[in-house]
């Protein structure tokens, strides 16, 4: 129900913004198509999140914050995720590829496209959002968004309205 309401709000937002920016009214059918496309994509991202099995946390915070982060990560990825805590002084850039996701409480500017920086360790929702954004970024970076899309495989030129 919550997701349906969110998608309905997004549909209204997209319609208003498309109309505003290109001065064309978008039909309900086209907005529904966009909504379906994005809901499928969001489901794909959610499945990707649940499939991650090895996560590293780079932090110099104490044991209690480390445990909080581990708990939040387990809530997001599930109880079977392997979590490795690495202190900044022990972090080696060559080990980046050993983990599917690396989350850091310390800004490591040189690896911004490989590491998720977390400013507020207490905000679980922000952590989940950053992970989802990171996965979308990786998707776009590897061009998987359009190459593996179910919808793109199923559509043809007759599915579009020509102006």
N, CA, C and O of each residue as an XYZ file, in Angstrom:
652
protein
N       0.828     -1.192      0.000
C       0.000      0.000      0.000
C       0.870      1.253      0.000
O       0.622      2.200     -0.746
N       1.894      1.239      0.849
C       2.789      2.389      0.952
C       3.499      2.635     -0.379
O       3.630      3.778     -0.817
N       3.964      1.538     -1.032
C       4.647      1.661     -2.314
C       3.702      2.160     -3.400
O       4.097      2.959     -4.250
N       2.444      1.686     -3.376
C       1.459      2.120     -4.366
C       1.195      3.611     -4.247
O       1.086      4.309     -5.255
N       1.092      4.098     -3.028
C       0.870      5.519     -2.793
C       2.075      6.334     -3.266
O       1.917      7.400     -3.862
N       3.260      5.831     -2.999
C       4.480      6.505     -3.451
C       4.515      6.581     -4.973
O       4.817      7.634     -5.534
N       4.207      5.473     -5.644
C       4.215      5.464     -7.103
C       3.147      6.386     -7.678
O       3.374      7.029     -8.702
N       1.997      6.456     -7.037
C       0.944      7.366     -7.484
C       1.408      8.815     -7.359
O       1.176      9.621     -8.260
N       2.059      9.145     -6.253
C       2.606     10.497     -6.074
C       3.681     10.784     -7.113
O       3.748     11.888     -7.654
N       4.517      9.799     -7.391
C       5.562      9.966     -8.408
C       4.938     10.193     -9.777
O       5.406     11.025    -10.555
N       3.879      9.447    -10.063
C       3.197      9.581    -11.346
C       2.686     11.007    -11.533
O       2.851     11.587    -12.607
N       2.073     11.571    -10.505
C       1.597     12.958    -10.567
C       2.768     13.918    -10.761
O       2.694     14.843    -11.570
N       3.847     13.693    -10.015
C       5.035     14.539    -10.089
C       5.642     14.502    -11.493
O       5.974     15.543    -12.059
N       5.784     13.298    -12.048
C       6.354     13.163    -13.393
C       5.489     13.882    -14.411
O       5.995     14.597    -15.276
N       4.167     13.688    -14.303
C       3.260     14.337    -15.244
C       3.388     15.847    -15.208
O       3.465     16.496    -16.252
N       3.411     16.404    -14.013
C       3.542     17.858    -13.867
C       4.875     18.353    -14.420
O       4.917     19.369    -15.113
N       5.958     17.647    -14.123
C       7.275     18.094    -14.570
C       7.491     17.918    -16.064
O       8.121     18.763    -16.700
N       6.982     16.847    -16.627
C       7.100     16.665    -18.075
C       6.333     17.772    -18.778
O       6.832     18.366    -19.734
N       5.118     18.051    -18.309
C       4.307     19.122    -18.892
C       5.012     20.468    -18.745
O       5.034     21.267    -19.681
N       5.576     20.712    -17.593
C       6.258     21.986    -17.327
C       7.486     22.169    -18.220
O       7.711     23.258    -18.748
N       8.279     21.109    -18.391
C       9.551     21.254    -19.101
C       9.437     21.145    -20.616
O      10.200     21.793    -21.332
N       8.514     20.349    -21.117
C       8.424     20.230    -22.576
C       7.084     20.719    -23.131
O       6.816     20.577    -24.324
N       6.254     21.287    -22.276
C       4.966     21.866    -22.659
C       4.080     20.890    -23.446
O       3.394     21.283    -24.390
N       4.106     19.639    -23.051
C       3.231     18.631    -23.654
C       2.519     17.902    -22.529
O       3.145     17.449    -21.571
N       1.207     17.796    -22.656
C       0.458     17.023    -21.666
C       0.689     15.539    -21.912
O       0.600     15.061    -23.043
N       0.981     14.831    -20.856
C       1.255     13.403    -20.953
C      -0.010     12.649    -20.570
O      -0.647     12.951    -19.562
N      -0.361     11.673    -21.384
C      -1.589     10.914    -21.120
C      -1.427     10.026    -19.889
O      -0.315      9.701    -19.473
N      -2.566      9.646    -19.322
C      -2.564      8.741    -18.164
C      -1.880      7.424    -18.519
O      -1.170      6.845    -17.696
N      -2.096      6.954    -19.749
C      -1.503      5.685    -20.178
C       0.022      5.767    -20.179
O       0.704      4.846    -19.730
N       0.545      6.881    -20.689
C       2.001      7.038    -20.723
C       2.579      7.168    -19.317
O       3.646      6.628    -19.025
N       1.875      7.883    -18.456
C       2.331      7.990    -17.067
C       2.259      6.635    -16.373
O       3.125      6.301    -15.564
N       1.239      5.864    -16.684
C       1.143      4.514    -16.118
C       2.305      3.656    -16.593
O       2.870      2.882    -15.820
N       2.659      3.792    -17.859
C       3.807      3.064    -18.396
C       5.077      3.432    -17.622
O       5.837      2.552    -17.216
N       5.302      4.729    -17.422
C       6.476      5.164    -16.651
C       6.449      4.590    -15.237
O       7.475      4.151    -14.716
N       5.284      4.598    -14.631
C       5.138      4.069    -13.277
C       5.466      2.585    -13.233
O       6.165      2.127    -12.329
N       4.967      1.837    -14.203
C       5.272      0.399    -14.266
C       6.767      0.193    -14.448
O       7.374     -0.636    -13.770
N       7.354      0.946    -15.362
C       8.789      0.812    -15.629
C       9.601      1.062    -14.356
O      10.482      0.274    -14.012
N       9.303      2.148    -13.666
C      10.073      2.473    -12.465
C       9.795      1.506    -11.321
O      10.693      1.214    -10.533
N       8.582      1.012    -11.218
C       8.310      0.042    -10.152
C       9.067     -1.255    -10.403
O       9.557     -1.875     -9.459
N       9.169     -1.675    -11.664
C       9.961     -2.870    -11.988
C      11.426     -2.620    -11.671
O      12.106     -3.486    -11.119
N      11.911     -1.436    -12.020
C      13.314     -1.112    -11.748
C      13.588     -1.070    -10.240
O      14.622     -1.557     -9.785
N      12.672     -0.493     -9.472
C      12.845     -0.446     -8.017
C      12.823     -1.847     -7.409
O      13.562     -2.122     -6.464
N      11.990     -2.725     -7.937
C      11.988     -4.119     -7.476
C      13.325     -4.787     -7.768
O      13.835     -5.559     -6.956
N      13.886     -4.485     -8.932
C      15.192     -5.042     -9.307
C      16.265     -4.577     -8.322
O      17.097     -5.371     -7.884
N      16.243     -3.297     -7.980
C      17.212     -2.760     -7.023
C      17.031     -3.430     -5.665
O      18.012     -3.776     -5.007
N      15.785     -3.614     -5.245
C      15.509     -4.265     -3.954
C      16.054     -5.691     -3.939
O      16.608     -6.133     -2.933
N      15.900     -6.410     -5.045
C      16.450     -7.773     -5.144
C      17.974     -7.738     -5.091
O      18.602     -8.590     -4.462
N      18.565     -6.739     -5.762
C      20.026     -6.596     -5.729
C      20.518     -6.382     -4.303
O      21.518     -6.965     -3.885
N      19.804     -5.543     -3.566
C      20.176     -5.273     -2.172
C      20.153     -6.569     -1.376
O      21.084     -6.849     -0.622
N      19.104     -7.358     -1.537
C      18.966     -8.609     -0.772
C      19.977     -9.672     -1.201
O      20.239    -10.608     -0.446
N      20.551     -9.543     -2.406
C      21.499    -10.555     -2.880
C      22.939    -10.280     -2.439
O      23.808    -11.134     -2.612
N      23.200     -9.107     -1.877
C      24.559     -8.766     -1.451
C      24.928     -9.588     -0.228
O      24.163     -9.680      0.731
N      26.128    -10.190     -0.280
C      26.509    -11.108      0.800
C      27.780    -10.708      1.545
O      28.074    -11.263      2.603
N      28.542     -9.746      1.004
C      29.801     -9.382      1.665
C      29.962     -7.859      1.693
O      30.093     -7.211      0.654
N      29.947     -7.305      2.916
C      29.996     -5.856      3.119
C      31.148     -5.519      4.056
O      31.384     -6.216      5.043
N      31.861     -4.443      3.738
C      32.915     -3.947      4.631
C      32.489     -2.595      5.193
O      31.838     -1.798      4.518
N      32.869     -2.359      6.440
C      32.635     -1.065      7.084
C      34.000     -0.505      7.453
O      34.766     -1.134      8.183
N      34.294      0.686      6.940
C      35.534      1.368      7.311
C      35.162      2.425      8.339
O      34.400      3.345      8.044
N      35.698      2.292      9.541
C      35.350      3.237     10.601
C      36.427      3.254     11.673
O      37.134      2.270     11.891
N      36.528      4.378     12.323
C      37.390      4.502     13.498
C      36.541      4.703     14.745
O      37.068      4.994     15.819
N      35.201      4.545     14.602
C      34.319      4.634     15.758
C      34.513      3.417     16.650
O      35.072      2.403     16.229
N      34.049      3.531     17.871
C      34.184      2.457     18.852
C      33.243      1.293     18.606
O      32.479      1.275     17.641
N      33.319      0.336     19.492
C      32.588     -0.914     19.379
C      31.071     -0.722     19.326
O      30.393     -1.415     18.567
N      30.530      0.202     20.116
C      29.071      0.378     20.139
C      28.549      0.892     18.795
O      27.508      0.432     18.325
N      29.250      1.830     18.177
C      28.839      2.341     16.862
C      29.024      1.250     15.809
O      28.192      1.105     14.913
N      30.101      0.488     15.910
C      30.314     -0.619     14.977
C      29.154     -1.611     15.047
O      28.662     -2.071     14.016
N      28.720     -1.939     16.259
C      27.601     -2.874     16.443
C      26.304     -2.291     15.878
O      25.512     -3.010     15.269
N      26.089     -0.988     16.081
C      24.912     -0.327     15.529
C      24.921     -0.428     14.003
O      23.910     -0.774     13.392
N      26.064     -0.126     13.396
C      26.181     -0.213     11.940
C      25.948     -1.640     11.452
O      25.242     -1.857     10.467
N      26.538     -2.603     12.138
C      26.342     -4.006     11.761
C      24.861     -4.381     11.828
O      24.344     -5.044     10.929
N      24.196     -3.961     12.875
C      22.775     -4.249     13.041
C      21.956     -3.624     11.913
O      21.085     -4.281     11.342
N      22.229     -2.365     11.589
C      21.512     -1.689     10.510
C      21.770     -2.363      9.167
O      20.858     -2.508      8.352
N      22.998     -2.767      8.943
C      23.343     -3.439      7.687
C      22.632     -4.787      7.590
O      22.164     -5.167      6.517
N      22.551     -5.506      8.698
C      21.843     -6.789      8.689
C      20.345     -6.603      8.438
O      19.715     -7.450      7.805
N      19.775     -5.504      8.928
C      18.359     -5.216      8.660
C      18.135     -4.981      7.168
O      17.105     -5.373      6.617
N      19.098     -4.344      6.525
C      18.967     -4.007      5.107
C      19.253     -5.219      4.218
O      18.478     -5.514      3.309
N      20.357     -5.923      4.474
C      20.801     -7.012      3.597
C      20.343     -8.395      4.039
O      20.424     -9.349      3.265
N      19.869     -8.512      5.260
C      19.450     -9.814      5.764
C      20.484    -10.399      6.710
O      21.622     -9.931      6.758
N      20.095    -11.424      7.465
C      20.963    -11.963      8.522
C      22.174    -12.745      8.019
O      23.096    -13.004      8.792
N      22.192    -13.123      6.745
C      23.293    -13.941      6.231
C      24.439    -13.137      5.631
O      25.411    -13.711      5.140
N      24.331    -11.822      5.668
C      25.389    -10.988      5.098
C      26.649    -11.077      5.965
O      26.580    -11.043      7.194
N      27.790    -11.192      5.301
C      29.074    -11.195      6.012
C      29.551     -9.749      6.117
O      29.666     -9.052      5.109
N      29.827     -9.305      7.338
C      30.233     -7.918      7.575
C      31.633     -7.917      8.165
O      31.905     -8.584      9.163
N      32.523     -7.151      7.527
C      33.903     -7.038      7.994
C      34.146     -5.594      8.413
O      33.888     -4.669      7.642
N      34.640     -5.401      9.632
C      34.981     -4.060     10.131
C      36.464     -3.826      9.862
O      37.311     -4.653     10.200
N      36.761     -2.673      9.240
C      38.146     -2.321      8.928
C      38.433     -0.938      9.498
O      37.695      0.008      9.224
N      39.481     -0.813     10.276
C      39.899      0.511     10.742
C      40.591      1.214      9.584
O      41.210      0.573      8.735
N      40.480      2.539      9.558
C      41.044      3.303      8.446
C      42.525      3.001      8.254
O      42.988      2.876      7.120
N      43.262      2.883      9.332
C      44.704      2.628      9.228
C      45.008      1.261      8.610
O      46.103      1.052      8.088
N      44.055      0.334      8.664
C      44.256     -1.002      8.096
C      43.648     -1.166      6.707
O      43.754     -2.231      6.099
N      43.013     -0.112      6.210
C      42.348     -0.218      4.914
C      43.362     -0.135      3.783
O      44.196      0.768      3.739
N      43.273     -1.085      2.883
C      44.146     -1.138      1.714
C      43.260     -1.025      0.467
O      42.344     -1.824      0.278
N      43.537     -0.036     -0.373
C      42.702      0.194     -1.553
C      42.623     -1.021     -2.468
O      41.644     -1.184     -3.197
N      43.627     -1.862     -2.439
C      43.603     -3.044     -3.303
C      42.548     -4.061     -2.858
O      42.198     -4.959     -3.623
N      42.042     -3.928     -1.640
C      41.033     -4.872     -1.149
C      39.604     -4.454     -1.491
O      38.653     -5.135     -1.108
N      39.443     -3.350     -2.203
C      38.113     -2.841     -2.551
C      37.290     -3.901     -3.285
O      36.093     -4.039     -3.032
N      37.909     -4.632     -4.170
C      37.180     -5.617     -4.975
C      36.809     -6.881     -4.207
O      36.119     -7.747     -4.744
N      37.255     -6.998     -2.964
C      36.910     -8.168     -2.149
C      35.506     -8.074     -1.558
O      35.002     -9.046     -0.995
N      34.875     -6.907     -1.686
C      33.566     -6.669     -1.079
C      32.590     -6.172     -2.135
O      32.970     -5.482     -3.082
N      31.332     -6.534     -1.955
C      30.305     -6.061     -2.883
C      29.922     -4.618     -2.576
O      29.619     -3.841     -3.482
N      29.938     -4.269     -1.306
C      29.627     -2.904     -0.858
C      30.611     -2.546      0.247
O      30.910     -3.360      1.122
N      31.113     -1.306      0.191
C      31.957     -0.786      1.266
C      31.301      0.490      1.775
O      31.002      1.405      1.008
N      31.084      0.531      3.081
C      30.469      1.689      3.728
C      31.510      2.289      4.657
O      32.152      1.573      5.425
N      31.676      3.602      4.587
C      32.692      4.251      5.405
C      32.106      5.421      6.185
O      31.279      6.178      5.676
N      32.551      5.553      7.431
C      32.184      6.727      8.225
C      33.263      7.799      8.093
O      33.158      8.878      8.676
N      34.293      7.486      7.324
C      35.423      8.393      7.104
C      35.446      8.739      5.621
O      35.401      7.852      4.769
N      35.515     10.029      5.318
C      35.528     10.447      3.919
C      36.834     10.020      3.250
O      37.926     10.421      3.652
N      36.683      9.201      2.224
C      37.823      8.752      1.425
C      37.592      9.243      0.000
O      37.116      8.490     -0.849
N      37.923     10.485     -0.258
C      37.594     11.132     -1.526
C      38.152     10.412     -2.745
O      37.563     10.470     -3.824
N      39.254      9.753     -2.585
C      39.875      9.119     -3.746
C      39.080      7.922     -4.270
O      39.317      7.472     -5.391
N      38.157      7.410     -3.490
C      37.380      6.239     -3.906
C      35.875      6.509     -3.865
O      35.097      5.629     -3.498
N      35.465      7.717     -4.240
C      34.062      8.104     -4.090
C      33.114      7.213     -4.899
O      31.952      7.063     -4.524
N      33.581      6.628     -5.986
C      32.692      5.797     -6.800
C      32.702      4.324     -6.391
O      32.038      3.501     -7.021
N      33.444      3.993     -5.349
C      33.516      2.610     -4.874
C      33.042      2.452     -3.431
O      32.739      1.344     -2.988
N      32.980      3.564     -2.703
C      32.664      3.512     -1.275
C      31.479      4.425     -0.975
O      31.398      5.543     -1.484
N      30.573      3.939     -0.149
C      29.429      4.737      0.298
C      29.845      5.452      1.579
O      30.190      4.816      2.575
N      29.807      6.783      1.540
C      30.155      7.562      2.725
C      28.893      7.824      3.537
O      27.878      8.266      2.999
N      28.964      7.552      4.813
C      27.827      7.716      5.712
C      28.150      8.790      6.745
O      29.031      8.608      7.586
N      27.425      9.920      6.677
C      27.665     11.016      7.619
C      27.049     10.728      8.981
O      27.670     10.969     10.016
N      25.826     10.211      8.972
C      25.079     10.006     10.211
C      24.869      8.507     10.427
O      24.038      7.894      9.756
N      25.599      7.932     11.336
C      25.532      6.483     11.567
C      24.215      6.048     12.203
O      23.916      4.855     12.234
N      23.427      6.986     12.706
C      22.177      6.655     13.381
C      20.974      6.612     12.434
O      19.900      6.158     12.830
N      21.135      7.071     11.201
C      20.026      7.180     10.256
C      19.988      5.961      9.328
O      20.643      5.939      8.286
N      19.216      4.960      9.722
C      19.119      3.715      8.951
C      18.481      3.953      7.578
O      18.901      3.353      6.589
N      17.471      4.823      7.513
C      16.803      5.116      6.244
C      17.768      5.753      5.249
O      17.758      5.423      4.064
N      18.596      6.663      5.737
C      19.581      7.326      4.876
C      20.597      6.306      4.360
O      21.012      6.367      3.202
N      20.991      5.374      5.217
C      21.916      4.319      4.809
C      21.303      3.492      3.685
O      21.961      3.221      2.681
N      20.052      3.094      3.851
C      19.377      2.296      2.816
C      19.264      3.084      1.519
O      19.492      2.536      0.440
N      18.917      4.356      1.611
C      18.814      5.211      0.433
C      20.157      5.316     -0.283
O      20.221      5.214     -1.508
N      21.222      5.518      0.478
C      22.555      5.638     -0.125
C      22.976      4.335     -0.808
O      23.610      4.361     -1.863
N      22.626      3.214     -0.213
C      22.941      1.918     -0.819
C      22.183      1.766     -2.138
O      22.759      1.343     -3.141
N      20.898      2.108     -2.139
C      20.104      2.022     -3.361
C      20.645      2.964     -4.431
O      20.736      2.584     -5.599
N      21.009      4.195     -4.045
C      21.580      5.144     -4.999
C      22.893      4.617     -5.562
O      23.169      4.765     -6.752
N      23.693      4.007     -4.711
C      24.967      3.442     -5.135
C      24.741      2.331     -6.165
O      25.449      2.260     -7.170
N      23.763      1.472     -5.918
C      23.471      0.387     -6.860
C      22.944      0.929     -8.184
O      23.267      0.394     -9.244
N      22.139      1.983     -8.131
C      21.660      2.623     -9.359
C      22.838      3.222    -10.113
O      22.933      3.079    -11.332
N      23.735      3.892     -9.398
C      24.930      4.471    -10.014
C      25.753      3.381    -10.699
O      26.211      3.556    -11.828
N      25.938      2.252    -10.006
C      26.689      1.141    -10.597
C      25.983      0.616    -11.841
O      26.631      0.299    -12.839
N      24.665      0.524    -11.785
C      23.880      0.077    -12.929
C      24.091      1.005    -14.115
O      24.361      0.555    -15.229
N      23.967      2.306    -13.866
C      24.143      3.285    -14.937
C      25.568      3.259    -15.466
O      25.798      3.392    -16.668
N      26.505      3.091    -14.572
C      27.911      3.055    -14.951
C      28.226      1.854    -15.836
O      29.082      1.932    -16.717
N      27.533      0.750    -15.600
C      27.765     -0.462    -16.390
C      26.717     -0.632    -17.485
O      26.680     -1.659    -18.163
N      25.873      0.369    -17.654
C      24.844      0.390    -18.690
C      23.890     -0.801    -18.609
O      23.358     -1.235    -19.631
N      23.671     -1.330    -17.410
C      22.762     -2.464    -17.246
C      21.301     -2.043    -17.215
O      20.413     -2.882    -17.364
N      21.046     -0.775    -17.028
C      19.669     -0.317    -16.893
C      18.878     -0.648    -18.150
O      17.750     -1.132    -18.064
N      19.460     -0.393    -19.313
C      18.734     -0.605    -20.554
C      19.055     -1.955    -21.185
O      18.240     -2.481    -21.943
N      20.189     -2.511    -20.901
C      20.567     -3.779    -21.501
C      19.799     -4.961    -20.936
O      19.582     -5.942    -21.648
N      19.383     -4.900    -19.682
C      18.732     -6.035    -19.050
C      17.309     -5.711    -18.626
O      16.777     -6.330    -17.705
N      16.705     -4.767    -19.279
C      15.366     -4.348    -18.895
C      14.321     -5.264    -19.515
O      14.328     -5.499    -20.724
N      13.439     -5.770    -18.694
C      12.348     -6.616    -19.168
C      11.440     -5.815    -20.087
O      11.006     -6.315    -21.125
N      11.155     -4.592    -19.716
C      10.236     -3.769    -20.502
C      10.823     -3.464    -21.873
O      10.110     -3.549    -22.873
N      12.096     -3.114    -21.945
C      12.718     -2.806    -23.229
C      12.652     -4.028    -24.140
O      12.474     -3.886    -25.350
N      12.791     -5.209    -23.580
C      12.704     -6.430    -24.374
C      11.297     -6.660    -24.924
O      11.138     -7.295    -25.967
N      10.289     -6.156    -24.243
C       8.906     -6.438    -24.619
C       8.257     -5.360    -25.480
O       7.205     -5.611    -26.069
N       8.842     -4.179    -25.574
C       8.190     -3.098    -26.312
C       8.613     -3.092    -27.773
O       9.655     -3.632    -28.144
N       7.778     -2.468    -28.586
C       8.137     -2.236    -29.985
C       7.682     -0.837    -30.362
O       7.116     -0.128    -29.530
N       7.916     -0.432    -31.594
C       7.644      0.948    -31.997
C       6.161      1.310    -31.904
O       5.833      2.488    -31.770
N       5.268      0.340    -31.972
C       3.833      0.618    -31.883
C       3.398      1.015    -30.477
O       2.287      1.512    -30.292
N       4.263      0.801    -29.482
C       3.931      1.134    -28.100
C       4.118      2.614    -27.787
O       3.812      3.050    -26.677
N       4.612      3.386    -28.738
C       4.883      4.797    -28.500
C       3.911      5.666    -29.273
O       3.479      5.326    -30.375
N       3.580      6.789    -28.673
C       2.729      7.762    -29.328
C       3.641      8.723    -30.076
O       4.558      9.295    -29.488
N       3.393      8.902    -31.366
C       4.234      9.783    -32.179
C       3.593     11.157    -32.289
O       2.375     11.274    -32.427
N       4.414     12.190    -32.227
C       3.911     13.563    -32.302
C       4.178     14.148    -33.662
O       3.826     15.300    -33.919
